[in-house]
Amino acid sequence: MKQLLFSKAELLDELGVAENTLRTLIDQRGFPRPRKMGAKLFWLIAEVADWLQSCPAAWCGSSEDGVNSV
């Protein structure tokens, strides 16, 4: 069966960001909020993928001229 969820640890690893950065993305950049099952937080992979598809070029690491923005 295909994986549908990211745990917090998996998401941080997949995005290559720290927990503080993840919180900032959620609070200021419209990143999907976690779902809660019991005491565990998780993210739907489809929601994360949709956000990444629509994210600004600077976050995605590309721009039209091929130079990464900061």
PDB file of N, H, CA, C and O in Angstrom:
ATOM      1  N   MET A   1       0.841  -1.189   0.000  1.00  0.00           N
ATOM      2  CA  MET A   1       0.000   0.000   0.000  1.00  0.00           C
ATOM      3  C   MET A   1       0.881   1.244   0.000  1.00  0.00           C
ATOM      4  O   MET A   1       1.907   1.300   0.678  1.00  0.00           O
ATOM      5  N   LYS A   2       0.461   2.231  -0.768  1.00  0.00           N
ATOM      6  H   LYS A   2      -0.373   2.186  -1.318  1.00  0.00           H
ATOM      7  CA  LYS A   2       1.200   3.468  -0.881  1.00  0.00           C
ATOM      8  C   LYS A   2       1.046   4.301   0.399  1.00  0.00           C
ATOM      9  O   LYS A   2      -0.040   4.364   0.974  1.00  0.00           O
ATOM     10  N   GLN A   3       2.130   4.935   0.836  1.00  0.00           N
ATOM     11  H   GLN A   3       3.012   4.884   0.368  1.00  0.00           H
ATOM     12  CA  GLN A   3       2.093   5.761   2.042  1.00  0.00           C
ATOM     13  C   GLN A   3       1.287   7.028   1.775  1.00  0.00           C
ATOM     14  O   GLN A   3       1.492   7.694   0.760  1.00  0.00           O
ATOM     15  N   LEU A   4       0.379   7.359   2.675  1.00  0.00           N
ATOM     16  H   LEU A   4       0.213   6.818   3.500  1.00  0.00           H
ATOM     17  CA  LEU A   4      -0.482   8.530   2.529  1.00  0.00           C
ATOM     18  C   LEU A   4      -0.156   9.634   3.522  1.00  0.00           C
ATOM     19  O   LEU A   4      -0.607  10.768   3.361  1.00  0.00           O
ATOM     20  N   LEU A   5       0.627   9.309   4.553  1.00  0.00           N
ATOM     21  H   LEU A   5       0.993   8.388   4.684  1.00  0.00           H
ATOM     22  CA  LEU A   5       0.885  10.232   5.650  1.00  0.00           C
ATOM     23  C   LEU A   5       2.374  10.425   5.888  1.00  0.00           C
ATOM     24  O   LEU A   5       3.179   9.525   5.651  1.00  0.00           O
ATOM     25  N   PHE A   6       2.726  11.617   6.363  1.00  0.00           N
ATOM     26  H   PHE A   6       2.071  12.348   6.556  1.00  0.00           H
ATOM     27  CA  PHE A   6       4.063  11.903   6.876  1.00  0.00           C
ATOM     28  C   PHE A   6       3.943  12.116   8.372  1.00  0.00           C
ATOM     29  O   PHE A   6       3.077  12.870   8.816  1.00  0.00           O
ATOM     30  N   SER A   7       4.791  11.470   9.161  1.00  0.00           N
ATOM     31  H   SER A   7       5.495  10.857   8.800  1.00  0.00           H
ATOM     32  CA  SER A   7       4.942  11.860  10.560  1.00  0.00           C
ATOM     33  C   SER A   7       5.752  13.153  10.571  1.00  0.00           C
ATOM     34  O   SER A   7       6.297  13.547   9.541  1.00  0.00           O
ATOM     35  N   LYS A   8       5.837  13.812  11.716  1.00  0.00           N
ATOM     36  H   LYS A   8       5.394  13.492  12.553  1.00  0.00           H
ATOM     37  CA  LYS A   8       6.632  15.036  11.798  1.00  0.00           C
ATOM     38  C   LYS A   8       8.085  14.768  11.418  1.00  0.00           C
ATOM     39  O   LYS A   8       8.683  15.535  10.663  1.00  0.00           O
ATOM     40  N   ALA A   9       8.653  13.681  11.937  1.00  0.00           N
ATOM     41  H   ALA A   9       8.168  13.058  12.550  1.00  0.00           H
ATOM     42  CA  ALA A   9      10.045  13.353  11.636  1.00  0.00           C
ATOM     43  C   ALA A   9      10.252  13.110  10.144  1.00  0.00           C
ATOM     44  O   ALA A   9      11.233  13.573   9.562  1.00  0.00           O
ATOM     45  N   GLU A  10       9.322  12.384   9.531  1.00  0.00           N
ATOM     46  H   GLU A  10       8.524  12.008  10.004  1.00  0.00           H
ATOM     47  CA  GLU A  10       9.420  12.113   8.090  1.00  0.00           C
ATOM     48  C   GLU A  10       9.305  13.398   7.279  1.00  0.00           C
ATOM     49  O   GLU A  10      10.037  13.589   6.308  1.00  0.00           O
ATOM     50  N   LEU A  11       8.386  14.279   7.674  1.00  0.00           N
ATOM     51  H   LEU A  11       7.792  14.124   8.463  1.00  0.00           H
ATOM     52  CA  LEU A  11       8.189  15.535   6.958  1.00  0.00           C
ATOM     53  C   LEU A  11       9.421  16.430   7.060  1.00  0.00           C
ATOM     54  O   LEU A  11       9.873  16.991   6.062  1.00  0.00           O
ATOM     55  N   LEU A  12       9.959  16.559   8.266  1.00  0.00           N
ATOM     56  H   LEU A  12       9.592  16.103   9.077  1.00  0.00           H
ATOM     57  CA  LEU A  12      11.157  17.373   8.443  1.00  0.00           C
ATOM     58  C   LEU A  12      12.307  16.841   7.608  1.00  0.00           C
ATOM     59  O   LEU A  12      13.046  17.614   6.998  1.00  0.00           O
ATOM     60  N   ASP A  13      12.460  15.528   7.577  1.00  0.00           N
ATOM     61  H   ASP A  13      11.859  14.900   8.071  1.00  0.00           H
ATOM     62  CA  ASP A  13      13.519  14.906   6.786  1.00  0.00           C
ATOM     63  C   ASP A  13      13.279  15.123   5.292  1.00  0.00           C
ATOM     64  O   ASP A  13      14.206  15.461   4.556  1.00  0.00           O
ATOM     65  N   GLU A  14      12.055  14.932   4.851  1.00  0.00           N
ATOM     66  H   GLU A  14      11.302  14.657   5.449  1.00  0.00           H
ATOM     67  CA  GLU A  14      11.716  15.071   3.431  1.00  0.00           C
ATOM     68  C   GLU A  14      11.936  16.497   2.937  1.00  0.00           C
ATOM     69  O   GLU A  14      12.448  16.705   1.837  1.00  0.00           O
ATOM     70  N   LEU A  15      11.546  17.484   3.758  1.00  0.00           N
ATOM     71  H   LEU A  15      11.131  17.315   4.652  1.00  0.00           H
ATOM     72  CA  LEU A  15      11.712  18.887   3.378  1.00  0.00           C
ATOM     73  C   LEU A  15      13.120  19.404   3.647  1.00  0.00           C
ATOM     74  O   LEU A  15      13.540  20.398   3.055  1.00  0.00           O
ATOM     75  N   GLY A  16      13.849  18.737   4.533  1.00  0.00           N
ATOM     76  H   GLY A  16      13.508  17.929   5.014  1.00  0.00           H
ATOM     77  CA  GLY A  16      15.194  19.183   4.880  1.00  0.00           C
ATOM     78  C   GLY A  16      15.182  20.474   5.681  1.00  0.00           C
ATOM     79  O   GLY A  16      16.042  21.335   5.497  1.00  0.00           O
ATOM     80  N   VAL A  17      14.197  20.607   6.579  1.00  0.00           N
ATOM     81  H   VAL A  17      13.499  19.907   6.729  1.00  0.00           H
ATOM     82  CA  VAL A  17      14.091  21.820   7.399  1.00  0.00           C
ATOM     83  C   VAL A  17      14.048  21.442   8.875  1.00  0.00           C
ATOM     84  O   VAL A  17      13.809  20.288   9.232  1.00  0.00           O
ATOM     85  N   ALA A  18      14.283  22.434   9.717  1.00  0.00           N
ATOM     86  H   ALA A  18      14.477  23.371   9.426  1.00  0.00           H
ATOM     87  CA  ALA A  18      14.185  22.258  11.165  1.00  0.00           C
ATOM     88  C   ALA A  18      12.743  22.485  11.606  1.00  0.00           C
ATOM     89  O   ALA A  18      11.938  23.041  10.859  1.00  0.00           O
ATOM     90  N   GLU A  19      12.425  22.053  12.814  1.00  0.00           N
ATOM     91  H   GLU A  19      13.079  21.601  13.421  1.00  0.00           H
ATOM     92  CA  GLU A  19      11.071  22.201  13.344  1.00  0.00           C
ATOM     93  C   GLU A  19      10.627  23.664  13.398  1.00  0.00           C
ATOM     94  O   GLU A  19       9.466  23.964  13.121  1.00  0.00           O
ATOM     95  N   ASN A  20      11.533  24.574  13.749  1.00  0.00           N
ATOM     96  H   ASN A  20      12.476  24.330  13.974  1.00  0.00           H
ATOM     97  CA  ASN A  20      11.196  26.001  13.788  1.00  0.00           C
ATOM     98  C   ASN A  20      10.802  26.511  12.406  1.00  0.00           C
ATOM     99  O   ASN A  20       9.879  27.314  12.276  1.00  0.00           O
ATOM    100  N   THR A  21      11.498  26.046  11.384  1.00  0.00           N
ATOM    101  H   THR A  21      12.248  25.393  11.490  1.00  0.00           H
ATOM    102  CA  THR A  21      11.171  26.443  10.016  1.00  0.00           C
ATOM    103  C   THR A  21       9.807  25.911   9.623  1.00  0.00           C
ATOM    104  O   THR A  21       9.030  26.609   8.972  1.00  0.00           O
ATOM    105  N   LEU A  22       9.514  24.691  10.011  1.00  0.00           N
ATOM    106  H   LEU A  22      10.145  24.124  10.540  1.00  0.00           H
ATOM    107  CA  LEU A  22       8.204  24.113   9.718  1.00  0.00           C
ATOM    108  C   LEU A  22       7.101  24.957  10.363  1.00  0.00           C
ATOM    109  O   LEU A  22       6.082  25.239   9.732  1.00  0.00           O
ATOM    110  N   ARG A  23       7.305  25.356  11.617  1.00  0.00           N
ATOM    111  H   ARG A  23       8.132  25.127  12.130  1.00  0.00           H
ATOM    112  CA  ARG A  23       6.306  26.196  12.296  1.00  0.00           C
ATOM    113  C   ARG A  23       6.108  27.520  11.563  1.00  0.00           C
ATOM    114  O   ARG A  23       4.981  27.995  11.422  1.00  0.00           O
ATOM    115  N   THR A  24       7.200  28.108  11.100  1.00  0.00           N
ATOM    116  H   THR A  24       8.115  27.722  11.215  1.00  0.00           H
ATOM    117  CA  THR A  24       7.118  29.360  10.348  1.00  0.00           C
ATOM    118  C   THR A  24       6.357  29.159   9.041  1.00  0.00           C
ATOM    119  O   THR A  24       5.530  29.992   8.670  1.00  0.00           O
ATOM    120  N   LEU A  25       6.628  28.077   8.353  1.00  0.00           N
ATOM    121  H   LEU A  25       7.300  27.401   8.654  1.00  0.00           H
ATOM    122  CA  LEU A  25       5.913  27.789   7.107  1.00  0.00           C
ATOM    123  C   LEU A  25       4.409  27.667   7.349  1.00  0.00           C
ATOM    124  O   LEU A  25       3.603  28.165   6.563  1.00  0.00           O
ATOM    125  N   ILE A  26       4.047  27.011   8.426  1.00  0.00           N
ATOM    126  H   ILE A  26       4.702  26.607   9.065  1.00  0.00           H
ATOM    127  CA  ILE A  26       2.629  26.839   8.760  1.00  0.00           C
ATOM    128  C   ILE A  26       2.007  28.188   9.121  1.00  0.00           C
ATOM    129  O   ILE A  26       0.929  28.526   8.632  1.00  0.00           O
ATOM    130  N   ASP A  27       2.681  28.955   9.973  1.00  0.00           N
ATOM    131  H   ASP A  27       3.557  28.680  10.370  1.00  0.00           H
ATOM    132  CA  ASP A  27       2.125  30.212  10.476  1.00  0.00           C
ATOM    133  C   ASP A  27       2.129  31.345   9.450  1.00  0.00           C
ATOM    134  O   ASP A  27       1.228  32.184   9.453  1.00  0.00           O
ATOM    135  N   GLN A  28       3.147  31.377   8.562  1.00  0.00           N
ATOM    136  H   GLN A  28       3.879  30.696   8.559  1.00  0.00           H
ATOM    137  CA  GLN A  28       3.317  32.543   7.694  1.00  0.00           C
ATOM    138  C   GLN A  28       3.232  32.241   6.204  1.00  0.00           C
ATOM    139  O   GLN A  28       3.068  33.163   5.405  1.00  0.00           O
ATOM    140  N   ARG A  29       3.338  30.989   5.813  1.00  0.00           N
ATOM    141  H   ARG A  29       3.472  30.240   6.462  1.00  0.00           H
ATOM    142  CA  ARG A  29       3.424  30.671   4.384  1.00  0.00           C
ATOM    143  C   ARG A  29       2.305  29.775   3.874  1.00  0.00           C
ATOM    144  O   ARG A  29       2.341  29.331   2.727  1.00  0.00           O
ATOM    145  N   GLY A  30       1.319  29.508   4.712  1.00  0.00           N
ATOM    146  H   GLY A  30       1.290  29.869   5.644  1.00  0.00           H
ATOM    147  CA  GLY A  30       0.188  28.717   4.252  1.00  0.00           C
ATOM    148  C   GLY A  30       0.444  27.225   4.113  1.00  0.00           C
ATOM    149  O   GLY A  30      -0.317  26.519   3.451  1.00  0.00           O
ATOM    150  N   PHE A  31       1.520  26.745   4.740  1.00  0.00           N
ATOM    151  H   PHE A  31       2.137  27.319   5.277  1.00  0.00           H
ATOM    152  CA  PHE A  31       1.804  25.312   4.695  1.00  0.00           C
ATOM    153  C   PHE A  31       0.677  24.566   5.410  1.00  0.00           C
ATOM    154  O   PHE A  31       0.148  25.063   6.405  1.00  0.00           O
ATOM    155  N   PRO A  32       0.305  23.387   4.923  1.00  0.00           N
ATOM    156  CA  PRO A  32      -0.799  22.639   5.562  1.00  0.00           C
ATOM    157  C   PRO A  32      -0.556  22.403   7.049  1.00  0.00           C
ATOM    158  O   PRO A  32       0.552  22.079   7.476  1.00  0.00           O
ATOM    159  N   ARG A  33      -1.607  22.571   7.809  1.00  0.00           N
ATOM    160  H   ARG A  33      -2.508  22.834   7.462  1.00  0.00           H
ATOM    161  CA  ARG A  33      -1.536  22.298   9.254  1.00  0.00           C
ATOM    162  C   ARG A  33      -1.581  20.789   9.473  1.00  0.00           C
ATOM    163  O   ARG A  33      -2.165  20.057   8.674  1.00  0.00           O
ATOM    164  N   PRO A  34      -0.968  20.335  10.551  1.00  0.00           N
ATOM    165  CA  PRO A  34      -0.985  18.887  10.823  1.00  0.00           C
ATOM    166  C   PRO A  34      -2.364  18.413  11.256  1.00  0.00           C
ATOM    167  O   PRO A  34      -3.178  19.182  11.768  1.00  0.00           O
ATOM    168  N   ARG A  35      -2.596  17.151  11.042  1.00  0.00           N
ATOM    169  H   ARG A  35      -1.934  16.526  10.626  1.00  0.00           H
ATOM    170  CA  ARG A  35      -3.781  16.467  11.566  1.00  0.00           C
ATOM    171  C   ARG A  35      -3.330  15.783  12.845  1.00  0.00           C
ATOM    172  O   ARG A  35      -2.137  15.561  13.048  1.00  0.00           O
ATOM    173  N   LYS A  36      -4.271  15.452  13.699  1.00  0.00           N
ATOM    174  H   LYS A  36      -5.240  15.633  13.535  1.00  0.00           H
ATOM    175  CA  LYS A  36      -3.921  14.820  14.963  1.00  0.00           C
ATOM    176  C   LYS A  36      -4.671  13.505  15.085  1.00  0.00           C
ATOM    177  O   LYS A  36      -5.880  13.435  14.864  1.00  0.00           O
ATOM    178  N   MET A  37      -3.931  12.470  15.441  1.00  0.00           N
ATOM    179  H   MET A  37      -2.949  12.527  15.621  1.00  0.00           H
ATOM    180  CA  MET A  37      -4.520  11.162  15.718  1.00  0.00           C
ATOM    181  C   MET A  37      -3.969  10.736  17.073  1.00  0.00           C
ATOM    182  O   MET A  37      -2.804  10.356  17.188  1.00  0.00           O
ATOM    183  N   GLY A  38      -4.812  10.801  18.094  1.00  0.00           N
ATOM    184  H   GLY A  38      -5.759  11.110  18.001  1.00  0.00           H
ATOM    185  CA  GLY A  38      -4.323  10.566  19.445  1.00  0.00           C
ATOM    186  C   GLY A  38      -3.372  11.693  19.804  1.00  0.00           C
ATOM    187  O   GLY A  38      -3.719  12.868  19.685  1.00  0.00           O
ATOM    188  N   ALA A  39      -2.175  11.336  20.241  1.00  0.00           N
ATOM    189  H   ALA A  39      -1.893  10.382  20.337  1.00  0.00           H
ATOM    190  CA  ALA A  39      -1.170  12.329  20.602  1.00  0.00           C
ATOM    191  C   ALA A  39      -0.217  12.627  19.442  1.00  0.00           C
ATOM    192  O   ALA A  39       0.650  13.491  19.571  1.00  0.00           O
ATOM    193  N   LYS A  40      -0.360  11.936  18.326  1.00  0.00           N
ATOM    194  H   LYS A  40      -1.065  11.234  18.222  1.00  0.00           H
ATOM    195  CA  LYS A  40       0.575  12.078  17.200  1.00  0.00           C
ATOM    196  C   LYS A  40       0.064  13.063  16.163  1.00  0.00           C
ATOM    197  O   LYS A  40      -1.131  13.134  15.874  1.00  0.00           O
ATOM    198  N   LEU A  41       1.010  13.825  15.609  1.00  0.00           N
ATOM    199  H   LEU A  41       1.980  13.767  15.844  1.00  0.00           H
ATOM    200  CA  LEU A  41       0.719  14.729  14.511  1.00  0.00           C
ATOM    201  C   LEU A  41       1.148  14.077  13.209  1.00  0.00           C
ATOM    202  O   LEU A  41       2.151  13.364  13.155  1.00  0.00           O
ATOM    203  N   PHE A  42       0.376  14.330  12.163  1.00  0.00           N
ATOM    204  H   PHE A  42      -0.438  14.908  12.207  1.00  0.00           H
ATOM    205  CA  PHE A  42       0.767  13.829  10.849  1.00  0.00           C
ATOM    206  C   PHE A  42       0.236  14.759   9.770  1.00  0.00           C
ATOM    207  O   PHE A  42      -0.690  15.535  10.004  1.00  0.00           O
ATOM    208  N   TRP A  43       0.836  14.673   8.579  1.00  0.00           N
ATOM    209  H   TRP A  43       1.589  14.043   8.389  1.00  0.00           H
ATOM    210  CA  TRP A  43       0.447  15.486   7.436  1.00  0.00           C
ATOM    211  C   TRP A  43       0.059  14.562   6.296  1.00  0.00           C
ATOM    212  O   TRP A  43       0.678  13.517   6.095  1.00  0.00           O
ATOM    213  N   LEU A  44      -0.963  14.948   5.552  1.00  0.00           N
ATOM    214  H   LEU A  44      -1.466  15.797   5.715  1.00  0.00           H
ATOM    215  CA  LEU A  44      -1.346  14.201   4.366  1.00  0.00           C
ATOM    216  C   LEU A  44      -0.354  14.537   3.251  1.00  0.00           C
ATOM    217  O   LEU A  44      -0.137  15.707   2.937  1.00  0.00           O
ATOM    218  N   ILE A  45       0.237  13.518   2.664  1.00  0.00           N
ATOM    219  H   ILE A  45       0.060  12.567   2.919  1.00  0.00           H
ATOM    220  CA  ILE A  45       1.229  13.726   1.613  1.00  0.00           C
ATOM    221  C   ILE A  45       0.636  14.533   0.464  1.00  0.00           C
ATOM    222  O   ILE A  45       1.312  15.394  -0.100  1.00  0.00           O
ATOM    223  N   ALA A  46      -0.614  14.267   0.111  1.00  0.00           N
ATOM    224  H   ALA A  46      -1.163  13.567   0.569  1.00  0.00           H
ATOM    225  CA  ALA A  46      -1.255  14.989  -0.994  1.00  0.00           C
ATOM    226  C   ALA A  46      -1.331  16.489  -0.721  1.00  0.00           C
ATOM    227  O   ALA A  46      -1.118  17.292  -1.630  1.00  0.00           O
ATOM    228  N   GLU A  47      -1.634  16.877   0.527  1.00  0.00           N
ATOM    229  H   GLU A  47      -1.806  16.225   1.265  1.00  0.00           H
ATOM    230  CA  GLU A  47      -1.697  18.295   0.871  1.00  0.00           C
ATOM    231  C   GLU A  47      -0.321  18.951   0.805  1.00  0.00           C
ATOM    232  O   GLU A  47      -0.190  20.084   0.342  1.00  0.00           O
ATOM    233  N   VAL A  48       0.701  18.239   1.266  1.00  0.00           N
ATOM    234  H   VAL A  48       0.595  17.319   1.642  1.00  0.00           H
ATOM    235  CA  VAL A  48       2.070  18.762   1.204  1.00  0.00           C
ATOM    236  C   VAL A  48       2.491  18.920  -0.257  1.00  0.00           C
ATOM    237  O   VAL A  48       3.073  19.939  -0.628  1.00  0.00           O
ATOM    238  N   ALA A  49       2.200  17.918  -1.084  1.00  0.00           N
ATOM    239  H   ALA A  49       1.727  17.090  -0.782  1.00  0.00           H
ATOM    240  CA  ALA A  49       2.558  17.969  -2.504  1.00  0.00           C
ATOM    241  C   ALA A  49       1.850  19.126  -3.200  1.00  0.00           C
ATOM    242  O   ALA A  49       2.458  19.822  -4.014  1.00  0.00           O
ATOM    243  N   ASP A  50       0.570  19.340  -2.889  1.00  0.00           N
ATOM    244  H   ASP A  50       0.076  18.774  -2.229  1.00  0.00           H
ATOM    245  CA  ASP A  50      -0.171  20.456  -3.478  1.00  0.00           C
ATOM    246  C   ASP A  50       0.450  21.791  -3.094  1.00  0.00           C
ATOM    247  O   ASP A  50       0.575  22.685  -3.931  1.00  0.00           O
ATOM    248  N   TRP A  51       0.843  21.927  -1.821  1.00  0.00           N
ATOM    249  H   TRP A  51       0.741  21.201  -1.141  1.00  0.00           H
ATOM    250  CA  TRP A  51       1.459  23.176  -1.373  1.00  0.00           C
ATOM    251  C   TRP A  51       2.782  23.394  -2.101  1.00  0.00           C
ATOM    252  O   TRP A  51       3.069  24.503  -2.554  1.00  0.00           O
ATOM    253  N   LEU A  52       3.585  22.341  -2.215  1.00  0.00           N
ATOM    254  H   LEU A  52       3.352  21.440  -1.848  1.00  0.00           H
ATOM    255  CA  LEU A  52       4.871  22.465  -2.900  1.00  0.00           C
ATOM    256  C   LEU A  52       4.690  22.840  -4.365  1.00  0.00           C
ATOM    257  O   LEU A  52       5.485  23.607  -4.909  1.00  0.00           O
ATOM    258  N   GLN A  53       3.656  22.311  -5.008  1.00  0.00           N
ATOM    259  H   GLN A  53       3.010  21.688  -4.566  1.00  0.00           H
ATOM    260  CA  GLN A  53       3.381  22.642  -6.406  1.00  0.00           C
ATOM    261  C   GLN A  53       3.057  24.130  -6.569  1.00  0.00           C
ATOM    262  O   GLN A  53       3.388  24.734  -7.589  1.00  0.00           O
ATOM    263  N   SER A  54       2.413  24.712  -5.567  1.00  0.00           N
ATOM    264  H   SER A  54       2.144  24.222  -4.738  1.00  0.00           H
ATOM    265  CA  SER A  54       1.989  26.109  -5.670  1.00  0.00           C
ATOM    266  C   SER A  54       2.906  27.069  -4.919  1.00  0.00           C
ATOM    267  O   SER A  54       2.621  28.265  -4.850  1.00  0.00           O
ATOM    268  N   CYS A  55       3.995  26.566  -4.360  1.00  0.00           N
ATOM    269  H   CYS A  55       4.226  25.595  -4.416  1.00  0.00           H
ATOM    270  CA  CYS A  55       4.848  27.409  -3.524  1.00  0.00           C
ATOM    271  C   CYS A  55       5.639  28.404  -4.365  1.00  0.00           C
ATOM    272  O   CYS A  55       5.828  28.204  -5.565  1.00  0.00           O
ATOM    273  N   PRO A  56       6.104  29.484  -3.724  1.00  0.00           N
ATOM    274  CA  PRO A  56       6.918  30.469  -4.434  1.00  0.00           C
ATOM    275  C   PRO A  56       8.211  29.853  -4.944  1.00  0.00           C
ATOM    276  O   PRO A  56       8.750  28.927  -4.338  1.00  0.00           O
ATOM    277  N   ALA A  57       8.698  30.366  -6.052  1.00  0.00           N
ATOM    278  H   ALA A  57       8.260  31.118  -6.545  1.00  0.00           H
ATOM    279  CA  ALA A  57       9.924  29.844  -6.662  1.00  0.00           C
ATOM    280  C   ALA A  57      11.101  29.897  -5.695  1.00  0.00           C
ATOM    281  O   ALA A  57      11.957  29.013  -5.727  1.00  0.00           O
ATOM    282  N   ALA A  58      11.165  30.911  -4.837  1.00  0.00           N
ATOM    283  H   ALA A  58      10.469  31.629  -4.811  1.00  0.00           H
ATOM    284  CA  ALA A  58      12.289  31.028  -3.900  1.00  0.00           C
ATOM    285  C   ALA A  58      12.326  29.852  -2.937  1.00  0.00           C
ATOM    286  O   ALA A  58      13.404  29.362  -2.599  1.00  0.00           O
ATOM    287  N   TRP A  59      11.144  29.387  -2.488  1.00  0.00           N
ATOM    288  H   TRP A  59      10.269  29.784  -2.763  1.00  0.00           H
ATOM    289  CA  TRP A  59      11.127  28.244  -1.577  1.00  0.00           C
ATOM    290  C   TRP A  59      11.471  26.970  -2.323  1.00  0.00           C
ATOM    291  O   TRP A  59      12.193  26.122  -1.800  1.00  0.00           O
ATOM    292  N   CYS A  60      10.966  26.826  -3.533  1.00  0.00           N
ATOM    293  H   CYS A  60      10.379  27.516  -3.957  1.00  0.00           H
ATOM    294  CA  CYS A  60      11.162  25.599  -4.313  1.00  0.00           C
ATOM    295  C   CYS A  60      12.589  25.474  -4.833  1.00  0.00           C
ATOM    296  O   CYS A  60      12.983  24.414  -5.319  1.00  0.00           O
ATOM    297  N   GLY A  61      13.356  26.542  -4.733  1.00  0.00           N
ATOM    298  H   GLY A  61      13.036  27.403  -4.338  1.00  0.00           H
ATOM    299  CA  GLY A  61      14.751  26.462  -5.136  1.00  0.00           C
ATOM    300  C   GLY A  61      14.978  26.694  -6.609  1.00  0.00           C
ATOM    301  O   GLY A  61      15.993  26.255  -7.149  1.00  0.00           O
ATOM    302  N   SER A  62      14.053  27.379  -7.282  1.00  0.00           N
ATOM    303  H   SER A  62      13.228  27.735  -6.843  1.00  0.00           H
ATOM    304  CA  SER A  62      14.259  27.675  -8.686  1.00  0.00           C
ATOM    305  C   SER A  62      13.665  29.034  -8.999  1.00  0.00           C
ATOM    306  O   SER A  62      12.820  29.553  -8.271  1.00  0.00           O
ATOM    307  N   SER A  63      14.125  29.584 -10.087  1.00  0.00           N
ATOM    308  H   SER A  63      14.812  29.162 -10.679  1.00  0.00           H
ATOM    309  CA  SER A  63      13.552  30.825 -10.594  1.00  0.00           C
ATOM    310  C   SER A  63      13.668  30.793 -12.106  1.00  0.00           C
ATOM    311  O   SER A  63      14.313  29.902 -12.659  1.00  0.00           O
ATOM    312  N   GLU A  64      13.060  31.739 -12.771  1.00  0.00           N
ATOM    313  H   GLU A  64      12.536  32.463 -12.321  1.00  0.00           H
ATOM    314  CA  GLU A  64      13.052  31.722 -14.221  1.00  0.00           C
ATOM    315  C   GLU A  64      14.431  31.871 -14.815  1.00  0.00           C
ATOM    316  O   GLU A  64      14.701  31.308 -15.877  1.00  0.00           O
ATOM    317  N   ASP A  65      15.316  32.609 -14.168  1.00  0.00           N
ATOM    318  H   ASP A  65      15.097  33.066 -13.306  1.00  0.00           H
ATOM    319  CA  ASP A  65      16.657  32.805 -14.731  1.00  0.00           C
ATOM    320  C   ASP A  65      17.636  31.728 -14.277  1.00  0.00           C
ATOM    321  O   ASP A  65      18.818  31.777 -14.617  1.00  0.00           O
ATOM    322  N   GLY A  66      17.147  30.759 -13.512  1.00  0.00           N
ATOM    323  H   GLY A  66      16.187  30.719 -13.236  1.00  0.00           H
ATOM    324  CA  GLY A  66      17.997  29.653 -13.094  1.00  0.00           C
ATOM    325  C   GLY A  66      18.829  29.936 -11.867  1.00  0.00           C
ATOM    326  O   GLY A  66      19.629  29.093 -11.461  1.00  0.00           O
ATOM    327  N   VAL A  67      18.663  31.104 -11.264  1.00  0.00           N
ATOM    328  H   VAL A  67      18.013  31.788 -11.595  1.00  0.00           H
ATOM    329  CA  VAL A  67      19.410  31.469 -10.066  1.00  0.00           C
ATOM    330  C   VAL A  67      18.497  31.316  -8.879  1.00  0.00           C
ATOM    331  O   VAL A  67      17.368  31.806  -8.897  1.00  0.00           O
ATOM    332  N   ASN A  68      18.965  30.642  -7.843  1.00  0.00           N
ATOM    333  H   ASN A  68      19.882  30.244  -7.828  1.00  0.00           H
ATOM    334  CA  ASN A  68      18.170  30.470  -6.636  1.00  0.00           C
ATOM    335  C   ASN A  68      18.064  31.771  -5.871  1.00  0.00           C
ATOM    336  O   ASN A  68      19.060  32.462  -5.655  1.00  0.00           O
ATOM    337  N   SER A  69      16.847  32.102  -5.462  1.00  0.00           N
ATOM    338  H   SER A  69      16.038  31.541  -5.637  1.00  0.00           H
ATOM    339  CA  SER A  69      16.607  33.309  -4.678  1.00  0.00           C
ATOM    340  C   SER A  69      16.745  33.003  -3.208  1.00  0.00           C
ATOM    341  O   SER A  69      16.588  31.855  -2.791  1.00  0.00           O
ATOM    342  N   VAL A  70      17.042  34.032  -2.405  1.00  0.00           N
ATOM    343  H   VAL A  70      17.170  34.965  -2.743  1.00  0.00           H
ATOM    344  CA  VAL A  70      17.101  33.870  -0.952  1.00  0.00           C
ATOM    345  C   VAL A  70      16.079  34.765  -0.322  1.00  0.00           C
ATOM    346  O   VAL A  70      15.952  34.791   0.902  1.00  0.00           O
TER     347      VAL A  70
END
